[in-house]
Amino acid sequence: MRHQTCAALLAAVTFVAGCGDKNESAKPAAVPTNMSAPVPDVGKLINVKVTAEGFGASASEAVSEAMKMAILQVNGAAIQTASMTAKYGLDVTLGKDSVSLRANEFAEVVKQRSGGVIQNFKVLDLQEPSLLAGKRYKASIEAEIAKFNASAEMQKIKVVVGPIRFESASLPMGDRSLPSAEVGTTLRQRISDALVQTGRFAVLDRELSPEIERELDMIATGQAPSAELAKMSQAASADLVWSARVSNLSYNRHARQLKTSDRELVSYSGGWAISQKLVNVATRQVTSSDSLRGQAPPLAPTTLGSGVDSAKVLEDMSSELVSQVVASILRRTFPVTVVSLDGTNVVLSQGGQAIREGTRYAMVTMGSEMKDPQTGQSLGRVESPCCELVVERVTPNLSYGRLENVRSNLEQLSPGGLQLRQELPASAQKTAAVTPSQVAPAPAIADASAPIPAKQGNAVKARTSSAAAPAGPAQGPASKTDDKW
């Protein structure tokens, strides 16, 4: 009986415990309370704890010099030493004796007079004049100094987009002309936007200098807390400067008066051509230089006089120009690489304007590095044609696509071993998009020398004669086998 009672109690406990587990598992997962977007990283002021020493003819002068050295330790060349005493209130030490300089109340005065630049000030040691110190007072202090900590973006390659130069003051665009300077300003802004969107560069501004200077003047004149002075002289210099010259950007109107009527036969054609270079600011070395070009779709001759949409033509050419410029810069600095491979589905290391959705690109596999036997300089890695990539989706930082016409074994590739190269022409893309099953078989041409089946009679003879007859002018362009081609 006792055994039955214990078994019943054990079963009951197990049931209750099981219910508890089910209740626990049925609880919904915790939802994060903070769903807001992250704050943009624009840099911030931080406090850096340092110790410093200073010498002077009096105790107050030695402490003032130690405070100056502490600020210089943290902010270095960003601080102008000639005006430090006035800017940071270092003259607060004047007239103070050793006892006053060590007092806690003095540390609070230092914080207030420096505008928060110097906090948690403490005199560690204050020595009387001695032969060892050159008959001067020696002060050792500890303090926290305000410092501007730049954003993580400044760890990227810093680029300045220079002006775009034109060979003429105006650009023919359909039925009107546009100022080259206006078009150049727009192109420059679009290239800057595209480089920012790649996420690979820190693009520095060189156009809003007056507005930026006014903001810094607010700090310098005391209209902002003194701690903000740490932002002074923090302007970054560029690593690379991009510049370009446009030799052609036009859509020309061609007109010819018809002799048989008073009408004009009008057509349009044009395109663009640009030469660009990247210069290393530190060494003045040209790191890359190339020329790019493109064609705008021509408009066939017509007498209807409908004209063209100049704004649309310029927009299309500008978009193609910007796309090729950014793609060229990225290929030379950050080659687009496959970061994930699942069968023939791939993920690329870049998105934004570096890759175009729906476009077909050539892909290569990267081999061993080659070096010049005379100089020992790297000549790059061996590249082998691998396959073609069709881009299916593009996000700001990544791109997704599939591989086609694969001619290499992709299973043994190391990370970064599959890279994107040039965009394939539109004709190649259309050809590749058509599968063999979609291509209709070409009609067979009868052989004139073959015997004519008796049952088909004149019908076959007529077809044979028509196929064998030489093509006249009305039958279209001559074939390549024609001696007049």
KELUM-350728 format. One record per residue (C-alpha): residue in three letters; chain; x negated, y, z. Coordinates in Angstrom, 1 decimal, always signed. Example, Ala and Ser with C-alpha at 12.3 -4.5 7.8 and 13.67 -1.06 7.14 Angstrom:
BEGIN
   aa  ch      xx      yy      zz
  ala   A   -12.3    -4.5    +7.8
  ser   A   -13.7    -1.1    +7.1
//
This chain:
BEGIN
   aa  ch      xx      yy      zz
  met   A    +0.0    +0.0    +0.0
  arg   A    -2.8    +2.3    +0.9
  his   A    -4.5    +1.6    -2.5
  gln   A    -1.3    +2.4    -4.3
  thr   A    -0.9    +5.7    -2.4
  cys   A    -4.5    +6.8    -3.2
  ala   A    -4.1    +5.9    -6.9
  ala   A    -0.9    +8.0    -7.0
  leu   A    -2.7   +11.0    -5.4
  leu   A    -5.6   +10.6    -7.7
  ala   A    -3.3   +10.6   -10.8
  ala   A    -1.5   +13.7    -9.5
  val   A    -4.8   +15.6    -9.0
  thr   A    -6.0   +14.6   -12.4
  phe   A    -2.8   +15.8   -14.0
  val   A    -3.0   +19.2   -12.2
  ala   A    -6.6   +19.6   -13.2
  gly   A    -5.7   +18.8   -16.8
  cys   A    -2.9   +21.3   -16.8
  gly   A    -5.4   +23.9   -15.5
  asp   A    -7.8   +23.1   -18.3
  lys   A    -5.1   +23.5   -20.9
  asn   A    -4.0   +26.8   -19.4
  glu   A    -7.6   +28.0   -19.5
  ser   A    -8.1   +27.0   -23.1
  ala   A    -4.8   +28.6   -24.1
  lys   A    -6.0   +32.0   -22.9
  pro   A    -6.7   +34.3   -25.8
  ala   A   -10.3   +35.2   -26.5
  ala   A   -11.5   +38.5   -25.0
  val   A   -11.1   +41.4   -27.4
  pro   A   -13.9   +44.0   -27.5
  thr   A   -12.7   +47.2   -25.9
  asn   A   -15.0   +49.4   -28.0
  met   A   -14.0   +49.1   -31.7
  ser   A   -15.2   +52.5   -32.8
  ala   A   -17.8   +53.0   -35.4
  pro   A   -21.4   +53.4   -34.3
  val   A   -22.7   +57.0   -33.9
  pro   A   -25.0   +58.0   -36.7
  asp   A   -28.7   +57.9   -35.7
  val   A   -29.9   +61.5   -36.2
  gly   A   -32.6   +61.4   -33.5
  lys   A   -32.3   +62.5   -29.9
  leu   A   -34.1   +64.2   -27.0
  ile   A   -35.8   +61.9   -24.5
  asn   A   -37.9   +62.4   -21.4
  val   A   -41.5   +61.0   -21.4
  lys   A   -43.3   +60.6   -18.0
  val   A   -46.9   +61.8   -18.1
  thr   A   -49.7   +62.9   -15.9
  ala   A   -52.1   +65.8   -16.7
  glu   A   -54.9   +67.8   -15.3
  gly   A   -55.7   +71.5   -15.6
  phe   A   -58.4   +73.9   -14.4
  gly   A   -58.2   +77.6   -13.5
  ala   A   -59.6   +80.5   -11.5
  ser   A   -56.7   +80.1    -9.0
  ala   A   -54.4   +77.3    -7.9
  ser   A   -51.5   +78.7    -9.8
  glu   A   -53.6   +79.0   -13.0
  ala   A   -54.8   +75.4   -12.7
  val   A   -51.2   +74.1   -12.3
  ser   A   -50.0   +76.2   -15.2
  glu   A   -52.8   +74.8   -17.4
  ala   A   -51.9   +71.2   -16.3
  met   A   -48.2   +71.8   -17.3
  lys   A   -49.4   +73.1   -20.7
  met   A   -51.5   +69.9   -21.2
  ala   A   -48.6   +67.7   -20.2
  ile   A   -46.4   +69.3   -22.9
  leu   A   -49.1   +69.0   -25.5
  gln   A   -49.6   +65.3   -24.6
  val   A   -46.0   +64.6   -25.5
  asn   A   -45.3   +66.9   -28.4
  gly   A   -48.8   +67.5   -29.8
  ala   A   -49.2   +69.6   -32.8
  ala   A   -45.4   +70.3   -32.9
  ile   A   -46.0   +73.0   -30.2
  gln   A   -47.5   +76.4   -30.8
  thr   A   -50.0   +76.8   -28.0
  ala   A   -50.1   +80.6   -28.4
  ser   A   -46.6   +81.1   -27.2
  met   A   -46.2   +78.2   -24.8
  thr   A   -46.4   +80.2   -21.6
  ala   A   -43.5   +82.5   -22.5
  lys   A   -41.4   +79.8   -24.2
  tyr   A   -41.5   +77.3   -21.4
  gly   A   -41.7   +79.7   -18.5
  leu   A   -45.2   +78.4   -17.4
  asp   A   -45.8   +81.8   -15.8
  val   A   -43.6   +80.7   -12.9
  thr   A   -46.8   +79.5   -11.2
  leu   A   -48.3   +83.0   -11.1
  gly   A   -48.8   +84.3    -7.5
  lys   A   -48.0   +81.0    -5.9
  asp   A   -50.4   +79.5    -3.3
  ser   A   -51.2   +75.8    -2.8
  val   A   -48.4   +75.3    -0.3
  ser   A   -45.7   +76.8    -2.6
  leu   A   -46.9   +74.9    -5.6
  arg   A   -46.4   +71.6    -3.7
  ala   A   -42.9   +72.4    -2.4
  asn   A   -39.8   +70.6    -3.7
  glu   A   -38.1   +73.9    -4.3
  phe   A   -40.8   +74.8    -6.8
  ala   A   -40.1   +71.7    -8.8
  glu   A   -36.5   +72.8    -9.3
  val   A   -37.7   +76.3   -10.3
  val   A   -39.9   +74.8   -12.9
  lys   A   -37.0   +72.8   -14.4
  gln   A   -34.8   +75.9   -14.6
  arg   A   -37.5   +78.2   -16.0
  ser   A   -38.6   +75.7   -18.6
  gly   A   -35.0   +75.1   -19.7
  gly   A   -35.2   +71.4   -19.0
  val   A   -38.5   +70.8   -20.9
  ile   A   -40.3   +69.9   -17.7
  gln   A   -38.3   +67.8   -15.2
  asn   A   -39.2   +65.9   -12.0
  phe   A   -42.3   +68.0   -11.6
  lys   A   -44.8   +67.0    -8.9
  val   A   -48.3   +68.2    -7.9
  leu   A   -50.4   +65.0    -7.3
  asp   A   -53.6   +66.7    -6.3
  leu   A   -54.9   +70.3    -6.0
  gln   A   -58.7   +70.7    -5.4
  glu   A   -60.4   +73.8    -4.2
  pro   A   -63.3   +75.2    -6.3
  ser   A   -66.4   +73.1    -6.4
  leu   A   -69.6   +72.6    -8.3
  leu   A   -68.2   +69.4    -9.9
  ala   A   -65.1   +71.3   -11.2
  gly   A   -67.2   +74.2   -12.4
  lys   A   -66.3   +76.4    -9.4
  arg   A   -62.6   +76.3   -10.5
  tyr   A   -59.5   +74.9    -9.1
  lys   A   -58.4   +71.5   -10.4
  ala   A   -54.7   +70.4   -10.5
  ser   A   -53.3   +67.0   -11.2
  ile   A   -49.6   +66.9   -11.9
  glu   A   -46.9   +64.4   -12.9
  ala   A   -43.8   +65.3   -14.8
  glu   A   -41.2   +64.2   -17.4
  ile   A   -41.5   +66.2   -20.7
  ala   A   -38.7   +66.5   -23.2
  lys   A   -39.5   +65.0   -26.6
  phe   A   -37.6   +64.7   -29.8
  asn   A   -37.4   +61.0   -30.9
  ala   A   -36.8   +60.8   -34.6
  ser   A   -34.2   +58.5   -36.1
  ala   A   -35.1   +55.0   -37.4
  glu   A   -34.4   +56.4   -40.9
  met   A   -37.7   +58.2   -40.7
  gln   A   -39.5   +54.8   -40.8
  lys   A   -38.4   +54.4   -44.4
  ile   A   -40.3   +55.8   -47.4
  lys   A   -39.6   +59.5   -47.5
  val   A   -38.8   +60.8   -50.9
  val   A   -38.3   +64.3   -52.3
  val   A   -36.3   +64.6   -55.5
  gly   A   -38.0   +67.3   -57.5
  pro   A   -36.5   +69.6   -60.2
  ile   A   -35.6   +68.1   -63.5
  arg   A   -37.2   +70.1   -66.4
  phe   A   -35.6   +70.5   -69.9
  glu   A   -37.2   +71.4   -73.2
  ser   A   -34.3   +73.8   -74.1
  ala   A   -32.2   +76.2   -72.1
  ser   A   -28.9   +74.7   -73.4
  leu   A   -27.6   +71.3   -74.3
  pro   A   -25.3   +70.7   -77.3
  met   A   -22.4   +68.6   -76.1
  gly   A   -19.8   +68.0   -78.7
  asp   A   -18.2   +71.3   -79.7
  arg   A   -19.9   +73.4   -77.1
  ser   A   -23.2   +74.0   -75.3
  leu   A   -24.0   +73.6   -71.6
  pro   A   -26.7   +75.3   -69.6
  ser   A   -29.6   +73.0   -68.9
  ala   A   -30.1   +74.3   -65.4
  glu   A   -26.5   +73.5   -64.4
  val   A   -26.7   +70.0   -65.8
  gly   A   -30.2   +69.5   -64.1
  thr   A   -28.8   +70.5   -60.7
  thr   A   -26.0   +68.0   -61.0
  leu   A   -28.3   +65.2   -62.1
  arg   A   -30.7   +65.9   -59.3
  gln   A   -27.9   +65.7   -56.7
  arg   A   -26.6   +62.5   -58.1
  ile   A   -30.0   +60.9   -58.1
  ser   A   -30.5   +61.9   -54.5
  asp   A   -27.1   +60.4   -53.6
  ala   A   -27.9   +57.2   -55.4
  leu   A   -31.3   +56.9   -53.6
  val   A   -29.6   +57.4   -50.2
  gln   A   -27.0   +54.8   -51.0
  thr   A   -29.7   +52.2   -51.7
  gly   A   -30.6   +52.2   -48.0
  arg   A   -34.3   +52.0   -48.9
  phe   A   -35.4   +55.6   -48.8
  ala   A   -35.2   +58.6   -46.5
  val   A   -34.4   +61.4   -49.0
  leu   A   -35.6   +64.8   -47.7
  asp   A   -33.8   +68.0   -48.6
  arg   A   -35.6   +71.0   -50.1
  glu   A   -32.6   +73.1   -51.1
  leu   A   -30.9   +74.1   -47.7
  ser   A   -34.1   +75.6   -46.3
  pro   A   -32.4   +79.1   -45.4
  glu   A   -29.6   +77.4   -43.5
  ile   A   -31.9   +75.1   -41.7
  glu   A   -34.2   +78.0   -40.7
  arg   A   -31.3   +79.8   -39.2
  glu   A   -30.5   +76.9   -37.0
  leu   A   -34.1   +76.6   -35.8
  asp   A   -34.1   +80.4   -35.1
  met   A   -31.3   +79.9   -32.7
  ile   A   -33.6   +77.6   -30.7
  ala   A   -36.6   +79.8   -31.0
  thr   A   -34.8   +83.0   -29.8
  gly   A   -33.4   +81.3   -26.7
  gln   A   -29.8   +81.0   -27.8
  ala   A   -30.1   +77.2   -27.2
  pro   A   -31.5   +75.3   -24.2
  ser   A   -35.3   +75.4   -24.1
  ala   A   -35.5   +71.6   -24.3
  glu   A   -34.2   +71.9   -27.8
  leu   A   -37.6   +73.5   -28.6
  ala   A   -38.8   +69.9   -29.0
  lys   A   -37.0   +69.9   -32.3
  met   A   -39.3   +72.6   -33.6
  ser   A   -41.9   +71.7   -36.1
  gln   A   -40.5   +68.2   -36.6
  ala   A   -39.8   +68.5   -40.3
  ala   A   -41.1   +65.4   -42.1
  ser   A   -43.3   +65.6   -45.1
  ala   A   -42.6   +63.4   -48.1
  asp   A   -44.5   +60.2   -49.0
  leu   A   -43.4   +60.3   -52.6
  val   A   -42.2   +63.1   -54.9
  trp   A   -40.0   +62.2   -57.9
  ser   A   -40.0   +64.5   -60.9
  ala   A   -38.8   +64.2   -64.5
  arg   A   -38.6   +65.8   -67.8
  val   A   -35.6   +65.4   -70.1
  ser   A   -36.6   +65.5   -73.8
  asn   A   -33.1   +64.8   -75.0
  leu   A   -29.6   +65.0   -73.6
  ser   A   -27.1   +65.9   -76.4
  tyr   A   -24.1   +64.9   -78.3
  asn   A   -24.4   +66.6   -81.7
  arg   A   -21.7   +67.6   -84.1
  his   A   -22.4   +66.8   -87.8
  ala   A   -20.2   +68.5   -90.4
  arg   A   -20.1   +68.3   -94.2
  gln   A   -17.8   +70.2   -96.5
  leu   A   -16.0   +68.0   -99.0
  lys   A   -16.3   +69.1  -102.6
  thr   A   -12.8   +68.0  -103.6
  ser   A   -11.0   +69.8  -100.8
  asp   A   -11.4   +72.5   -98.2
  arg   A   -11.8   +69.9   -95.4
  glu   A   -14.8   +69.1   -93.3
  leu   A   -16.0   +65.6   -92.7
  val   A   -17.1   +65.7   -89.0
  ser   A   -19.0   +63.0   -87.0
  tyr   A   -20.7   +63.0   -83.6
  ser   A   -23.7   +61.1   -82.3
  gly   A   -26.3   +61.6   -79.5
  gly   A   -28.0   +60.2   -76.5
  trp   A   -30.6   +60.9   -73.8
  ala   A   -34.3   +60.4   -73.1
  ile   A   -36.1   +61.1   -69.9
  ser   A   -39.7   +60.6   -68.7
  gln   A   -40.2   +60.2   -64.9
  lys   A   -43.0   +59.7   -62.4
  leu   A   -43.5   +59.1   -58.7
  val   A   -46.5   +60.8   -57.1
  asn   A   -48.1   +59.9   -53.7
  val   A   -48.1   +63.2   -51.8
  ala   A   -51.2   +62.2   -49.7
  thr   A   -53.5   +61.2   -52.6
  arg   A   -51.8   +63.0   -55.6
  gln   A   -51.9   +59.6   -57.3
  val   A   -49.2   +58.7   -59.8
  thr   A   -47.8   +55.5   -58.5
  ser   A   -45.4   +54.8   -61.4
  ser   A   -44.5   +56.5   -64.6
  asp   A   -42.2   +55.4   -67.4
  ser   A   -39.7   +56.6   -70.0
  leu   A   -36.0   +55.7   -70.3
  arg   A   -33.5   +56.3   -73.0
  gly   A   -29.9   +55.6   -73.9
  gln   A   -27.4   +56.2   -76.7
  ala   A   -23.8   +57.6   -76.5
  pro   A   -21.2   +55.8   -78.7
  pro   A   -21.1   +57.6   -82.0
  leu   A   -17.8   +58.9   -83.5
  ala   A   -17.3   +57.9   -87.1
  pro   A   -16.8   +60.6   -89.8
  thr   A   -13.3   +62.0   -90.0
  thr   A   -11.4   +64.9   -91.5
  leu   A    -8.8   +65.0   -88.8
  gly   A   -10.7   +67.5   -86.7
  ser   A    -9.7   +66.0   -83.3
  gly   A   -13.0   +66.9   -81.6
  val   A   -14.5   +65.1   -78.6
  asp   A   -14.1   +65.3   -74.8
  ser   A   -17.5   +66.9   -74.0
  ala   A   -17.0   +66.5   -70.2
  lys   A   -16.3   +62.8   -70.6
  val   A   -19.3   +62.2   -72.9
  leu   A   -21.6   +64.1   -70.5
  glu   A   -20.3   +62.2   -67.5
  asp   A   -20.9   +58.8   -69.2
  met   A   -24.4   +59.7   -70.3
  ser   A   -25.2   +61.1   -66.8
  ser   A   -24.0   +58.0   -65.1
  glu   A   -26.1   +55.7   -67.3
  leu   A   -29.1   +58.0   -66.9
  val   A   -28.9   +58.0   -63.1
  ser   A   -28.3   +54.3   -63.0
  gln   A   -31.4   +53.5   -65.0
  val   A   -33.6   +56.0   -63.1
  val   A   -32.6   +54.5   -59.7
  ala   A   -33.0   +51.0   -60.9
  ser   A   -36.4   +51.8   -62.3
  ile   A   -37.6   +53.3   -59.0
  leu   A   -36.3   +50.3   -57.0
  arg   A   -38.0   +47.8   -59.3
  arg   A   -41.3   +49.4   -58.7
  thr   A   -40.9   +49.9   -54.9
  phe   A   -38.4   +47.3   -53.7
  pro   A   -37.7   +44.5   -56.3
  val   A   -34.2   +43.1   -56.0
  thr   A   -34.6   +39.6   -54.5
  val   A   -32.4   +36.6   -53.9
  val   A   -31.9   +36.3   -50.2
  ser   A   -29.4   +33.4   -50.2
  leu   A   -29.1   +30.6   -52.7
  asp   A   -26.2   +28.1   -52.6
  gly   A   -26.2   +26.0   -55.7
  thr   A   -25.8   +28.6   -58.4
  asn   A   -24.2   +31.2   -56.1
  val   A   -26.6   +33.9   -54.9
  val   A   -26.8   +36.9   -52.7
  leu   A   -29.1   +39.7   -53.6
  ser   A   -31.0   +42.0   -51.3
  gln   A   -29.6   +45.3   -52.7
  gly   A   -26.3   +46.8   -53.7
  gly   A   -25.0   +50.3   -54.1
  gln   A   -26.1   +51.8   -57.4
  ala   A   -29.1   +49.5   -57.8
  ile   A   -26.8   +46.8   -59.2
  arg   A   -23.9   +47.1   -61.6
  glu   A   -20.9   +44.8   -61.1
  gly   A   -20.0   +42.6   -64.1
  thr   A   -23.5   +43.0   -65.7
  arg   A   -25.9   +40.3   -66.7
  tyr   A   -29.5   +40.4   -65.7
  ala   A   -32.6   +38.3   -66.4
  met   A   -34.1   +36.5   -63.5
  val   A   -37.7   +35.3   -62.9
  thr   A   -39.4   +32.9   -60.5
  met   A   -42.5   +34.3   -58.7
  gly   A   -45.7   +32.2   -58.8
  ser   A   -49.2   +32.6   -57.3
  glu   A   -50.9   +36.0   -57.0
  met   A   -53.5   +36.9   -59.7
  lys   A   -56.6   +39.1   -59.1
  asp   A   -58.9   +40.9   -61.4
  pro   A   -62.2   +39.0   -61.6
  gln   A   -64.3   +42.3   -61.8
  thr   A   -62.6   +44.5   -59.2
  gly   A   -60.8   +42.0   -57.0
  gln   A   -57.7   +44.1   -57.3
  ser   A   -54.3   +42.3   -57.2
  leu   A   -52.7   +42.0   -60.7
  gly   A   -49.4   +40.8   -59.3
  arg   A   -47.8   +37.4   -59.2
  val   A   -47.2   +35.2   -62.1
  glu   A   -43.6   +35.4   -63.4
  ser   A   -41.7   +32.7   -65.2
  pro   A   -38.3   +33.2   -66.9
  cys   A   -35.8   +31.3   -64.9
  cys   A   -32.2   +32.0   -65.7
  glu   A   -29.6   +34.7   -66.0
  leu   A   -27.5   +36.4   -63.3
  val   A   -23.9   +37.5   -63.6
  val   A   -23.0   +40.0   -60.9
  glu   A   -19.6   +39.4   -59.5
  arg   A   -19.4   +41.8   -56.6
  val   A   -21.4   +44.7   -55.2
  thr   A   -21.3   +46.1   -51.7
  pro   A   -23.3   +49.1   -50.3
  asn   A   -26.2   +46.8   -49.2
  leu   A   -25.8   +43.4   -50.9
  ser   A   -24.6   +42.0   -54.2
  tyr   A   -23.1   +38.6   -55.1
  gly   A   -23.3   +36.7   -58.3
  arg   A   -23.9   +33.4   -60.0
  leu   A   -26.8   +31.9   -62.0
  glu   A   -26.3   +30.7   -65.6
  asn   A   -28.6   +29.1   -68.2
  val   A   -30.9   +27.8   -65.4
  arg   A   -34.2   +26.5   -66.8
  ser   A   -36.2   +26.0   -63.6
  asn   A   -36.1   +23.9   -60.4
  leu   A   -34.7   +26.3   -57.8
  glu   A   -34.9   +23.9   -54.8
  gln   A   -38.6   +24.4   -54.1
  leu   A   -38.5   +28.2   -54.2
  ser   A   -39.9   +30.1   -51.2
  pro   A   -38.1   +33.2   -49.8
  gly   A   -38.5   +36.1   -52.3
  gly   A   -39.4   +33.7   -55.0
  leu   A   -36.5   +34.6   -57.3
  gln   A   -36.3   +38.2   -58.4
  leu   A   -34.1   +40.3   -60.7
  arg   A   -35.5   +41.9   -63.8
  gln   A   -34.1   +43.9   -66.7
  glu   A   -30.4   +44.3   -67.6
  leu   A   -29.6   +42.2   -70.7
  pro   A   -28.1   +43.9   -73.7
  ala   A   -24.3   +44.0   -74.1
  ser   A   -24.5   +41.8   -77.2
  ala   A   -26.3   +39.1   -75.2
  gln   A   -23.7   +39.3   -72.4
  lys   A   -20.9   +38.9   -74.9
  thr   A   -22.6   +35.9   -76.5
  ala   A   -23.3   +34.3   -73.2
  ala   A   -19.8   +34.8   -72.1
  val   A   -18.4   +32.6   -74.9
  thr   A   -18.7   +28.9   -74.3
  pro   A   -19.3   +26.4   -77.2
  ser   A   -15.8   +25.1   -76.9
  gln   A   -14.5   +28.6   -77.6
  val   A   -16.4   +29.0   -80.9
  ala   A   -14.4   +28.0   -83.9
  pro   A   -16.3   +25.8   -86.4
  ala   A   -17.4   +27.7   -89.5
  pro   A   -15.6   +26.7   -92.7
  ala   A   -17.7   +24.5   -94.9
  ile   A   -18.7   +25.9   -98.3
  ala   A   -18.3   +23.4  -101.1
  asp   A   -21.5   +22.4  -103.0
  ala   A   -21.2   +23.3  -106.6
  ser   A   -23.4   +20.4  -107.7
  ala   A   -21.2   +17.8  -105.9
  pro   A   -18.7   +15.8  -108.0
  ile   A   -15.1   +17.0  -107.8
  pro   A   -12.7   +14.4  -106.5
  ala   A   -10.2   +13.4  -109.2
  lys   A    -7.2   +13.5  -106.9
  gln   A    -7.7   +17.2  -105.8
  gly   A    -7.8   +18.5  -109.4
  asn   A    -7.8   +22.2  -110.1
  ala   A    -7.2   +23.3  -106.5
  val   A   -10.6   +22.0  -105.4
  lys   A   -12.2   +23.3  -108.6
  ala   A   -10.8   +26.8  -107.9
  arg   A   -12.1   +26.8  -104.3
  thr   A   -15.5   +25.6  -105.5
  ser   A   -15.7   +28.3  -108.1
  ser   A   -14.7   +31.0  -105.7
  ala   A   -17.2   +29.9  -103.1
  ala   A   -20.0   +29.6  -105.5
  ala   A   -19.4   +32.9  -107.2
  pro   A   -21.8   +35.7  -106.4
  ala   A   -20.5   +38.3  -104.1
  gly   A   -19.7   +41.6  -105.8
  pro   A   -19.9   +45.1  -104.3
  ala   A   -16.3   +44.9  -103.1
  gln   A   -17.0   +41.9  -101.0
  gly   A   -18.9   +43.6   -98.3
  pro   A   -22.6   +43.9   -97.5
  ala   A   -25.1   +41.7   -99.3
  ser   A   -26.5   +38.7   -97.5
  lys   A   -30.2   +38.4   -96.4
  thr   A   -30.8   +35.9   -99.2
  asp   A   -29.9   +38.5  -101.8
  asp   A   -33.0   +39.9  -103.5
  lys   A   -31.5   +43.4  -103.3
  trp   A   -31.0   +43.2   -99.5
//
